[in-house]
Amino acid sequence: MSEFIEVKDLKKSYWLGGIAIPVLKGVNLRVGRGEFISIVGPSGVGKSTLLHLLGALDRPTSGDIIYEKSSLFRLSDEGLASFRNRTIGFVFQFHHLLSEFSALENTMMPALIARMSREEAKRAAISILEEVHLSHRLLHKPAELSGGEQQRVAVARALATCPSVILADEPTGNLDGASSKGIFELLLRLNRERNLTIIMVTHNEGLASSTHRTIKMADGTIVGHPS
């Protein structure tokens, strides 16, 4: 498995009342292309902060992330936005679907933002929704869908621009047992069939044990030997 992502001595602090609050304290990690890894640990140890940095949603205090031998944080803000739109798909604990739009329209949104034509975005969205078994729900709005179906739409939306990486922050945390299993099995299938690199933050150690690797975090660092 070829190396795809390298996290190098990543540190992140936030300022509160003039005092620096360190959240990440020197994280080092390597991720192979097509690998599905889970990140576990108690709340507050920096898991979501690490995911946000991996997704170029924020910049570190120091350190870097290398994607395919290219330094991420040497890019301008415009460059980071372009990288994010081209490379990363996000799935969060709460689906964040737009309530006034249908499943199809929600799924089309990232492609439209990326300036794909409306017809092309629609064709791609229909294909993805079929892939996640929601072809019968294309015109339903979020309020008309179950929790599991809403999260499937969120996964479909994350796939709309054909990213090479999916970053999932507690993607099953707001679902019942059956829906949670269904979403996780969907991620496993996408990893296998599309060779997607998936990095998932979870408190569910049962799900974590079914990924290729489990990374444990404590007090802003990775414990053990993840790479």
PyMOL commands that set and color helices and strands:
alter all, ss='L'
color gray80, all
select helices_A, chain A and resi 47-54+77-87+103-113+118-131+135-137+142-144+147-158+177-194+205-208
alter helices_A, ss='H'
color red, helices_A
select strands_A, chain A and resi 3-16+19-32+36-40+62-67+70-71+88-92+165-169+197-201+213-218+221-223
alter strands_A, ss='S'
color yellow, strands_A
deselect
rebuild
show_as cartoon
